[in-house]
Amino acid sequence: MIMRGQCALCRRRRRLSESHIVPKFAVEWLKRTSATGYIREPLNPNMRKQDICKGRLLCATCETRLSKWETRFAERVFVPYHGTGQRSFKYEEWLLLFAVSLAWRTAVNEAVSFRKHNPPVAPFVEGAANYWRALLLRECAEPGPYDHHMFFLDFIERATGVDLPEKMNRYLLTTVDSTIASSARQAFAYTKLPGFIFWSGIRPPKPEGWDGTRISQRGVIDGRQRVAQRGFGEFVVDRCKNATARMSNISDKQHERIVQTALKDPDKAIASLSHRCFLADRRAQKGKKA
């Protein structure tokens, strides 16, 4: 079925593609590194999938525009980070545009519900989304007032000042997540890929407490990072708890299906990232009791 409508980026009436809110390469990587070769989403954990939910958001031309920056990030950062352990990356404008595209997709995807449930903050989100759209279309050359940050994630086996949830490593390294979050004092776009957090300031546009994480038009970013923003750790923990609570609704039948699928290739299951995260989470929980 051909679906025509207004493209959210160029705003022309065209045939719309099925667009990922989070990049497809991350979803494909999750399947390859899982114990079963499938993914399950918190909103419907009893259905195993080959892909995550998509929406009719972009025309083919605009999808191609964004995919160029996704490909560069995947090839130059994501793959070497996970594959070879590289922790220092030289980048140019493509990384900033990739981060902007993540924030913009999330803002557009949640615009209607955000306007309904948080009308006082909605104008700030819509203003940021409009600026990000102009930047992606190259209608403006400057990054503008909004800062974009990238924070590297790795295995966590203990933390100071934060009570780690039981499945924290699985959330950080084997899931994707995105939202526009807000409170009375702030709003930001949040996208979590396996091993990475992207955080784009909206209100305030330049959040404080981020060291070594800000994405410029070009530069070098590495693992020497620190986030001292109040509430950052608590927010990530809450996102983990929310995803874990939804996944706990999985039925006994589907849980058994997961086990049987993994047993078909036990060597792959044991070597999988999901199993390594399971072991890291067990060690973390034992460390809390010690």
C-alpha positions in Angstrom: 0.0 0.0 0.0 1.4 3.4 -1.0 1.1 6.0 1.7 1.2 9.6 0.7 1.4 12.5 3.1 3.4 15.5 4.2 7.1 14.7 4.9 8.0 15.9 8.4 11.3 17.3 7.2 10.8 18.9 3.8 7.1 19.3 4.4 6.2 18.4 0.8 3.4 16.0 0.0 5.1 12.8 -1.2 5.2 9.1 -0.8 6.3 8.4 2.8 8.8 5.8 3.8 8.6 3.7 7.0 11.1 5.5 9.1 12.9 4.4 12.2 12.9 6.7 15.2 16.2 5.2 16.3 18.7 4.2 13.5 18.3 0.8 11.8 21.9 -0.1 12.2 21.5 -0.2 16.0 18.5 -2.6 15.7 20.5 -4.9 13.3 23.4 -4.9 15.7 21.2 -5.8 18.6 19.9 -8.8 16.7 23.4 -10.0 15.8 24.7 -9.7 19.3 21.7 -11.2 21.1 21.4 -14.8 22.3 18.3 -15.5 20.1 18.7 -13.3 17.0 15.4 -11.5 17.8 14.4 -8.4 19.7 11.5 -7.6 22.0 10.1 -4.2 22.8 8.9 -3.2 26.3 5.5 -2.1 24.9 4.8 -5.7 23.7 7.3 -8.1 25.2 5.3 -11.2 24.2 6.0 -10.7 20.5 9.5 -11.3 19.2 10.4 -9.2 16.2 13.0 -8.7 13.5 12.5 -4.9 13.7 11.2 -2.2 16.0 8.1 -0.1 15.4 8.4 2.5 12.6 6.3 5.4 11.4 5.4 7.1 8.2 7.6 10.1 8.8 9.9 10.9 5.9 9.9 10.8 2.1 12.6 8.8 0.4 14.7 11.9 -0.3 14.8 13.0 3.3 15.3 9.5 4.5 18.4 9.3 2.4 19.6 12.7 3.7 19.6 11.5 7.3 20.9 8.0 6.5 24.2 9.5 5.2 25.0 10.8 8.8 23.8 7.5 10.3 26.1 5.5 8.1 29.1 7.7 9.0 28.4 7.4 12.7 27.9 3.6 12.4 31.2 3.1 10.5 33.4 5.6 12.2 32.2 5.4 15.8 29.6 2.7 16.6 31.4 -0.3 15.0 34.9 0.5 16.2 33.6 1.3 19.7 32.0 -2.1 20.0 34.2 -4.1 17.7 37.8 -3.0 18.6 37.4 -1.1 21.8 38.3 2.2 20.3 37.6 5.1 22.7 38.8 8.2 20.9 37.2 9.5 17.7 38.0 12.4 15.4 34.8 13.8 13.8 33.5 16.5 11.6 30.0 18.1 11.1 28.4 14.7 10.4 28.4 13.8 14.1 26.6 17.0 15.0 24.1 16.5 12.3 23.6 12.9 13.4 22.9 14.0 17.0 20.5 16.7 15.7 18.7 14.1 13.6 18.1 11.9 16.6 16.8 14.7 18.7 14.6 16.0 15.9 13.1 12.6 15.1 12.2 12.1 18.7 10.7 15.6 19.1 8.5 15.1 16.0 7.5 11.6 17.0 6.3 12.8 20.4 5.0 16.3 19.4 1.3 15.5 19.6 1.3 13.7 23.0 3.8 16.2 24.4 1.5 19.1 23.4 -1.4 17.4 25.1 0.2 16.3 28.4 2.7 19.2 28.9 1.3 22.3 27.2 3.5 24.9 29.1 6.7 23.3 27.9 5.5 22.3 24.4 6.4 25.6 22.8 10.1 25.2 23.9 10.1 21.7 22.3 8.5 22.8 19.1 10.9 25.8 18.8 13.9 23.4 19.2 12.4 21.0 16.6 11.9 23.8 14.1 15.5 24.9 14.5 16.8 21.4 14.2 14.7 20.9 11.1 16.3 24.0 9.5 19.7 22.8 10.4 19.1 19.3 8.9 17.9 21.0 5.7 21.0 23.2 5.7 18.8 26.3 5.8 21.1 27.6 8.6 24.7 26.9 9.0 25.2 27.4 12.7 24.4 24.9 15.4 22.3 27.5 17.1 21.6 27.8 20.9 21.1 24.1 21.5 23.9 21.9 22.8 24.2 18.3 21.9 26.1 15.8 24.0 27.3 12.2 23.5 28.1 10.1 26.5 29.9 6.7 26.2 28.4 3.7 28.1 30.2 0.5 29.3 29.6 -2.3 31.7 28.8 -1.1 35.2 29.4 -3.4 38.2 29.1 -0.9 40.9 28.1 2.8 41.3 28.4 5.4 44.0 25.3 7.3 45.1 23.0 5.4 42.8 21.1 2.2 43.5 21.6 0.2 40.4 18.5 -1.7 39.1 18.9 -5.4 38.5 19.1 -5.1 34.7 21.1 -1.9 34.4 23.8 -3.3 32.0 21.2 -4.9 29.8 19.4 -1.6 29.5 22.6 0.4 28.8 24.1 -2.0 26.3 21.3 -4.1 24.7 18.4 -1.7 24.2 17.4 1.4 22.3 15.3 4.1 23.9 14.2 7.7 23.1 12.0 10.3 24.6 11.5 14.0 25.2 11.7 14.4 28.9 10.7 17.5 30.9 10.1 18.8 34.4 9.1 22.2 35.7 12.6 23.5 35.1 14.0 21.6 32.1 13.3 19.7 28.9 15.7 17.7 26.7 15.8 15.1 24.0 17.2 11.7 25.0 18.2 8.9 22.8 20.0 5.8 24.1 21.7 3.5 21.6 23.7 0.5 22.7 26.7 2.0 24.4 25.8 5.6 23.8 23.5 8.3 25.3 22.7 11.4 23.2 21.3 14.3 25.2 20.1 17.5 23.5 19.3 20.5 25.6 16.0 22.3 25.1 15.3 24.1 28.3 17.8 25.2 29.1 19.4 24.9 25.7 22.9 24.5 27.2 22.7 22.2 30.2 25.5 22.5 32.7 27.6 19.8 34.3 28.7 18.0 31.1 32.4 17.6 30.6 34.0 16.1 27.5 30.7 15.2 25.9 29.7 18.3 23.9 29.6 17.7 20.1 30.9 20.6 18.1 31.1 21.0 14.3 34.4 19.2 14.4 36.8 17.9 17.0 37.8 14.8 19.0 35.7 13.1 21.6 36.9 10.3 23.8 36.1 8.4 27.0 37.4 11.1 29.4 33.9 12.3 30.3 32.0 13.3 33.3 28.3 14.3 33.8 27.5 16.2 37.0 24.1 17.5 35.9 21.7 17.1 38.7 19.3 14.3 38.1 21.1 12.7 35.2 21.9 9.4 36.9 18.4 9.2 38.4 16.8 9.8 35.0 18.7 7.0 33.3 18.0 4.6 36.2 14.3 5.5 36.0 14.3 4.7 32.2 15.9 1.4 33.0 13.3 0.6 35.7 10.4 1.6 33.4 11.7 -0.7 30.6 12.4 -3.5 33.0 8.9 -3.3 34.5 7.3 -3.5 31.1 9.5 -6.4 30.0 8.5 -8.3 33.2 5.0 -8.7 31.7 6.4 -11.4 29.4 4.5 -14.7 29.6 5.8 -18.0 30.8 5.2 -19.4 27.3 7.4 -16.6 25.7 10.1 -17.0 28.4 10.3 -20.7 27.6 10.5 -19.8 23.9 13.5 -17.6 24.6 15.2 -20.4 26.4 14.6 -22.9 23.7 15.8 -20.6 21.0 19.0 -19.9 22.9 19.6 -23.7 23.4 19.6 -24.3 19.7 23.0 -22.6 19.6 24.4 -22.6 23.1 27.8 -21.5 22.1 26.4 -18.4 20.4 24.1 -17.7 23.4 27.0 -17.9 25.9 29.2 -15.6 23.8 26.4 -13.1 23.2 26.3 -9.6 24.6 23.0 -10.3 26.3 24.6 -13.1 28.3 27.6 -11.0 29.2 25.3 -8.3 30.4 23.3 -10.8 32.4 26.5 -11.9 34.1 27.6 -8.3 34.8 24.2 -7.5 36.3 24.5 -10.6 38.6 27.9 -9.4 39.8 26.6 -5.9 40.4 23.8 -7.2 42.5 26.2 -9.4 44.5 28.3 -6.3 45.0 25.4 -4.5 46.6 24.9 -7.2 49.1 28.5 -7.5 50.0 
